[in-house]
Amino acid sequence: MEKEINVRVNELTIKLSVLDQSPILTGMSPIDAFQQTTELVKHVDRLGYHRYWVSEHHSTKSLAGSAPEILTAHLAAHTNSIRVGTGGVLLPHYSAYKVAESFRVLDTLYPGRIDLGVGRAPGGMPNVNRALNDGGAPNVEHYPKQVKELMAYLHGHDPYDMNVYATPLAETTPSIWMLGSSGTSARLAADVGASYSFAHFINGYGGTRAMSRYQDHFQPSMQQESPQGNVSIFVVCSETEEKAEYLASSLDLAILKIEQGGNRDGFPTPEEASQYPYSIFEKERVRENRSRMIVGDPKQVKEKIEHLARAYNVDEVIVNTIVSPFEERLTSYELLAKEFELDKRNE
């Protein structure tokens, strides 16, 4: 059972969590990115955030996290109470049995603190699929079957009656979260009885319908009796709205370049963004992409997060903050924690 770290906001109870993609900022190295991830998880653990997820991305120069299960072990060892896990493992590339054993090891090392978020995205450009599958391509049609196998193995079952179990068999079990940005993944999460996380930071439209579909069609499972959902979104919080907009301009440019197929070295700085010659089309794309972001001062951000949680009918929002320099990322999470009074979680 997860430890509840809640904040009462009017009639809505919100948990704040973190998604960290281990971004490589301009002028930094992958070593720097992982050092920053380690510093950030310790920071938000002290501040009272609920969970901390790391992502899986391949063959990119701007995101360092290619093996989230390894990074999860490292982060759990450097924290005290925050839940840690993956956002997420790209299951079609791997054996459900091996994934189950890896996470049973993690959960045995850190009982009751491990989340297993899974997804079916390629995790990079099309060639990544071939590289991860010995020159072939993953069969994503098997993904629903893999999820069911994974849940069975995690809960000590032998789905094929082969006298094979995922070990070690311990008292606690990692929680499966299915990650998605569409109604298809929502319905699958409901059918298998897993928790569901909608990636609003990837797709700013249709998420509330997907979450409703999940909640309306949820089937109890060996993992849980009722639906559990959350939503993740880009957030930039600073002392003033003007400064937040300035910092967010670098994320605007980074998202635009990713959409254009760029694989640049590191995330841009606000200074770079201020000098970028946006075309009319690019300015419109930046405006559209703001549907995936919350930007402002602490009061503004809090109000928008509350609105988002109500729209999704969830009690948890996962915050993904990518700004430069790194110190501003720390400040953004700290301002948000203060505004939500996370320090009162143990009162």
C-alpha positions as CSV (number, residue, x, y, z in Angstrom):
1,M,0.0,0.0,0.0
2,E,1.4,3.4,-1.0
3,K,2.2,5.9,1.7
4,E,-0.1,8.8,1.3
5,I,1.5,12.2,1.1
6,N,-1.4,14.5,0.5
7,V,-2.2,18.2,0.5
8,R,-5.8,19.4,1.2
9,V,-6.8,22.0,-1.5
10,N,-10.4,23.0,-0.8
11,E,-12.3,19.8,-1.5
12,L,-9.5,18.3,-3.7
13,T,-6.6,16.2,-2.3
14,I,-3.6,16.5,-4.6
15,K,-0.4,14.6,-4.6
16,L,2.5,16.1,-6.5
17,S,5.1,13.9,-8.2
18,V,8.0,14.3,-10.6
19,L,8.9,13.0,-14.0
20,D,12.6,13.4,-14.8
21,Q,13.8,12.7,-18.3
22,S,17.4,13.5,-17.3
23,P,17.8,16.3,-19.8
24,I,21.3,17.2,-21.0
25,L,21.3,21.0,-20.8
26,T,23.5,23.1,-23.2
27,G,27.1,22.9,-22.3
28,M,26.5,19.9,-20.0
29,S,27.5,16.2,-20.4
30,P,25.5,13.0,-19.6
31,I,27.5,12.7,-16.4
32,D,26.2,16.2,-15.4
33,A,22.6,15.1,-16.3
34,F,22.7,12.1,-14.0
35,Q,24.4,14.1,-11.2
36,Q,21.5,16.6,-11.6
37,T,18.9,13.8,-11.5
38,T,20.5,12.5,-8.3
39,E,20.5,16.0,-6.8
40,L,16.9,16.7,-7.9
41,V,15.5,13.4,-6.5
42,K,17.1,14.2,-3.1
43,H,15.7,17.7,-3.3
44,V,12.1,16.7,-4.0
45,D,12.3,13.9,-1.4
46,R,13.1,16.5,1.2
47,L,10.3,18.7,-0.1
48,G,7.6,16.0,0.2
49,Y,6.8,15.0,-3.4
50,H,5.0,11.7,-3.7
51,R,6.8,9.8,-6.4
52,Y,9.7,10.2,-8.9
53,W,9.7,8.6,-12.3
54,V,12.5,8.4,-14.8
55,S,12.0,7.8,-18.5
56,E,13.4,5.5,-21.3
57,H,14.8,7.2,-24.4
58,H,17.3,5.9,-26.9
59,S,19.8,7.2,-29.4
60,T,19.3,10.9,-28.4
61,K,21.9,13.5,-27.5
62,S,19.5,15.5,-25.3
63,L,18.1,12.9,-22.8
64,A,20.5,10.7,-20.8
65,G,18.0,8.1,-19.5
66,S,18.2,5.0,-21.6
67,A,18.0,2.4,-18.8
68,P,15.4,3.6,-16.2
69,E,15.4,0.4,-14.2
70,I,19.1,0.9,-13.4
71,L,18.6,4.6,-12.6
72,T,15.6,3.7,-10.4
73,A,17.9,1.5,-8.2
74,H,20.4,4.4,-7.9
75,L,17.8,6.9,-7.0
76,A,16.1,4.6,-4.4
77,A,19.5,4.2,-2.7
78,H,19.8,8.0,-2.4
79,T,16.4,8.8,-1.0
80,N,14.4,8.0,2.1
81,S,10.6,7.9,1.5
82,I,9.7,9.1,-2.0
83,R,8.4,6.3,-4.3
84,V,10.7,5.8,-7.3
85,G,10.1,4.1,-10.6
86,T,9.9,4.2,-14.4
87,G,8.0,6.4,-16.6
88,G,8.4,4.0,-18.3
89,V,9.9,0.7,-19.4
90,L,9.1,0.1,-23.1
91,L,7.7,-3.4,-22.7
92,P,7.4,-4.6,-26.3
93,H,11.2,-4.6,-26.6
94,Y,11.7,-6.9,-23.6
95,S,10.7,-10.2,-22.0
96,A,7.8,-9.7,-19.5
97,Y,9.4,-12.4,-17.3
98,K,12.8,-10.6,-17.2
99,V,11.2,-7.2,-16.5
100,A,9.2,-8.8,-13.6
101,E,12.3,-10.3,-12.1
102,S,14.2,-7.0,-12.3
103,F,11.4,-5.1,-10.5
104,R,11.0,-7.9,-7.9
105,V,14.7,-7.4,-7.1
106,L,14.1,-3.6,-6.8
107,D,11.1,-4.0,-4.7
108,T,12.8,-6.5,-2.4
109,L,15.7,-4.0,-1.9
110,Y,13.3,-1.1,-1.4
111,P,10.0,-2.6,-0.2
112,G,6.8,-0.7,-1.0
113,R,8.6,2.1,-2.8
114,I,8.9,0.9,-6.4
115,D,6.6,1.7,-9.3
116,L,6.8,-0.1,-12.7
117,G,5.5,2.2,-15.4
118,V,5.3,0.6,-18.8
119,G,4.6,1.9,-22.3
120,R,4.7,0.7,-25.9
121,A,6.3,3.7,-27.6
122,P,9.5,3.1,-29.7
123,G,11.6,5.3,-27.4
124,G,13.3,7.0,-30.3
125,M,13.6,7.1,-34.0
126,P,12.4,4.1,-36.1
127,N,15.9,2.6,-36.2
128,V,15.8,2.3,-32.5
129,N,13.1,-0.4,-32.8
130,R,15.4,-2.5,-35.0
131,A,18.4,-2.0,-32.7
132,L,16.4,-3.2,-29.7
133,N,15.0,-6.2,-31.5
134,D,18.0,-7.8,-33.3
135,G,17.3,-6.0,-36.6
136,G,13.6,-6.8,-36.5
137,A,10.6,-4.9,-35.1
138,P,8.6,-5.4,-31.9
139,N,5.2,-7.0,-32.2
140,V,3.1,-4.3,-30.5
141,E,0.0,-6.5,-30.9
142,H,1.4,-8.7,-28.2
143,Y,1.6,-5.8,-25.8
144,P,-1.8,-6.5,-24.0
145,K,-0.7,-10.1,-23.5
146,Q,2.7,-9.0,-22.2
147,V,1.1,-6.7,-19.6
148,K,-1.1,-9.6,-18.3
149,E,2.0,-11.9,-18.1
150,L,3.9,-9.1,-16.3
151,M,1.2,-8.7,-13.7
152,A,0.9,-12.5,-13.2
153,Y,4.7,-12.9,-12.7
154,L,4.9,-9.9,-10.3
155,H,2.1,-11.4,-8.1
156,G,3.8,-14.8,-7.8
157,H,1.8,-16.6,-10.5
158,D,3.0,-19.0,-13.2
159,P,0.9,-17.9,-16.3
160,Y,2.0,-20.8,-18.5
161,D,2.1,-23.6,-15.9
162,M,5.8,-24.2,-16.5
163,N,6.8,-24.1,-12.9
164,V,8.5,-20.8,-13.5
165,Y,8.2,-17.9,-11.1
166,A,9.6,-14.4,-11.0
167,T,12.0,-14.2,-8.1
168,P,12.7,-13.2,-5.4
169,L,9.3,-13.8,-4.0
170,A,8.8,-11.1,-1.3
171,E,5.9,-9.7,0.7
172,T,5.4,-6.5,-1.4
173,T,4.8,-6.1,-5.1
174,P,5.7,-3.2,-7.5
175,S,2.7,-1.3,-8.8
176,I,2.1,-1.5,-12.6
177,W,1.3,1.9,-14.2
178,M,0.3,1.9,-17.8
179,L,1.5,5.0,-19.6
180,G,-0.2,6.5,-22.5
181,S,-1.3,9.5,-24.5
182,S,-4.5,8.1,-26.2
183,G,-7.8,6.4,-25.5
184,T,-6.4,3.0,-26.6
185,S,-3.9,2.8,-23.8
186,A,-6.6,4.0,-21.4
187,R,-8.9,1.2,-22.3
188,L,-6.2,-1.4,-22.1
189,A,-5.2,-0.2,-18.6
190,A,-8.9,-0.6,-17.6
191,D,-9.2,-4.0,-19.1
192,V,-6.1,-5.4,-17.3
193,G,-6.8,-3.6,-14.0
194,A,-3.6,-1.5,-13.8
195,S,-3.1,2.1,-12.8
196,Y,-3.1,4.6,-15.6
197,S,-1.0,7.7,-16.3
198,F,-1.9,10.1,-19.1
199,A,1.1,12.0,-20.7
200,H,-0.5,15.4,-21.1
201,F,3.0,16.8,-21.7
202,I,3.1,14.7,-24.9
203,N,-0.5,15.2,-26.0
204,G,-2.4,18.2,-24.7
205,Y,-5.7,17.1,-26.2
206,G,-8.1,14.3,-25.5
207,G,-6.6,13.3,-22.1
208,T,-9.7,13.9,-20.0
209,R,-11.8,11.6,-22.3
210,A,-9.1,9.0,-22.1
211,M,-9.1,9.1,-18.3
212,S,-12.9,8.9,-18.2
213,R,-12.7,5.9,-20.5
214,Y,-10.2,4.3,-18.1
215,Q,-12.3,5.0,-15.0
216,D,-15.6,4.0,-16.5
217,H,-14.4,0.6,-17.8
218,F,-11.9,-0.4,-15.1
219,Q,-12.0,-4.1,-14.1
220,P,-10.6,-5.1,-10.7
221,S,-7.4,-7.2,-10.9
222,M,-5.0,-9.0,-8.6
223,Q,-3.2,-5.7,-8.3
224,Q,-6.0,-3.4,-7.3
225,E,-9.8,-3.2,-6.8
226,S,-10.4,0.3,-8.1
227,P,-9.0,2.7,-10.7
228,Q,-6.0,4.9,-9.9
229,G,-4.9,7.6,-12.3
230,N,-2.6,10.5,-12.6
231,V,-1.6,13.1,-15.3
232,S,1.8,14.4,-16.2
233,I,2.5,17.9,-17.6
234,F,5.4,20.3,-18.3
235,V,5.5,22.9,-15.5
236,V,7.7,26.0,-15.2
237,C,7.2,27.9,-12.0
238,S,9.2,31.0,-11.0
239,E,9.0,34.0,-8.6
240,T,7.2,36.1,-11.3
241,E,5.2,35.3,-14.3
242,E,7.7,37.3,-16.5
243,K,10.6,35.2,-15.3
244,A,8.6,32.0,-15.7
245,E,7.8,32.9,-19.3
246,Y,11.5,33.7,-20.0
247,L,12.6,30.3,-18.6
248,A,9.8,28.5,-20.5
249,S,11.0,30.0,-23.8
250,S,13.8,27.5,-23.8
251,L,11.3,24.6,-23.5
252,D,9.2,26.1,-26.3
253,L,12.2,26.0,-28.6
254,A,13.3,22.5,-27.5
255,I,9.8,21.0,-28.2
256,L,9.7,22.8,-31.6
257,K,13.1,21.4,-32.6
258,I,12.1,17.9,-31.5
259,E,9.0,18.1,-33.7
260,Q,11.2,19.2,-36.6
261,G,13.3,16.0,-36.2
262,G,16.2,17.7,-34.5
263,N,18.6,15.7,-32.3
264,R,20.6,18.6,-31.0
265,D,23.3,18.5,-28.4
266,G,21.5,19.6,-25.2
267,F,18.5,21.6,-24.4
268,P,18.7,25.3,-25.4
269,T,19.1,28.2,-23.0
270,P,16.6,31.0,-22.7
271,E,19.2,33.3,-24.3
272,E,19.3,31.0,-27.3
273,A,15.5,31.0,-27.5
274,S,15.3,34.8,-27.3
275,Q,17.6,35.0,-30.4
276,Y,15.9,32.4,-32.4
277,P,14.2,33.7,-35.7
278,Y,10.8,32.1,-35.4
279,S,8.7,31.9,-38.6
280,I,5.0,32.5,-38.5
281,F,4.3,28.8,-38.6
282,E,6.8,28.1,-35.8
283,K,5.2,30.8,-33.6
284,E,1.8,29.0,-34.1
285,R,3.4,25.7,-33.2
286,V,4.8,27.2,-30.0
287,R,1.4,28.6,-29.1
288,E,-0.3,25.2,-29.7
289,N,2.4,23.4,-27.7
290,R,1.5,25.6,-24.7
291,S,-1.5,23.3,-24.2
292,R,1.1,20.8,-22.9
293,M,2.6,23.2,-20.3
294,I,1.7,25.2,-17.2
295,V,3.8,28.4,-16.8
296,G,3.6,31.1,-14.2
297,D,4.2,32.3,-10.7
298,P,3.5,30.0,-7.8
299,K,-0.1,31.1,-7.3
300,Q,-0.9,30.9,-11.0
301,V,0.7,27.4,-11.3
302,K,-1.1,26.1,-8.3
303,E,-4.5,27.2,-9.7
304,K,-3.8,25.6,-13.1
305,I,-2.7,22.4,-11.5
306,E,-5.8,22.2,-9.4
307,H,-7.9,22.9,-12.5
308,L,-6.0,20.1,-14.4
309,A,-6.6,17.6,-11.6
310,R,-10.3,18.4,-11.5
311,A,-10.6,18.1,-15.3
312,Y,-9.0,14.7,-15.2
313,N,-10.8,13.6,-12.0
314,V,-7.5,12.5,-10.4
315,D,-5.7,13.2,-7.1
316,E,-2.2,13.3,-8.5
317,V,-0.3,15.5,-10.9
318,I,3.2,14.6,-12.1
319,V,5.4,17.7,-12.8
320,N,8.0,17.6,-15.6
321,T,10.2,20.7,-15.4
322,I,13.0,21.2,-17.9
323,V,14.6,24.7,-17.7
324,S,18.2,26.1,-17.8
325,P,20.2,26.6,-15.7
326,F,19.7,23.6,-13.5
327,E,19.3,25.7,-10.4
328,E,16.1,27.1,-11.8
329,R,14.7,23.6,-12.0
330,L,15.4,23.2,-8.3
331,T,13.7,26.5,-7.6
332,S,10.7,25.7,-9.7
333,Y,10.0,22.5,-7.7
334,E,10.7,24.3,-4.4
335,L,8.3,27.1,-5.1
336,L,5.6,24.7,-6.1
337,A,6.1,22.6,-2.9
338,K,5.9,25.8,-0.8
339,E,2.7,26.9,-2.5
340,F,1.1,23.5,-1.9
341,E,2.5,23.4,1.6
342,L,4.0,19.9,1.1
343,D,6.1,20.4,4.3
344,K,2.9,19.7,6.3
345,R,2.4,16.2,4.9
346,N,3.4,14.5,8.2
347,E,1.3,16.8,10.4
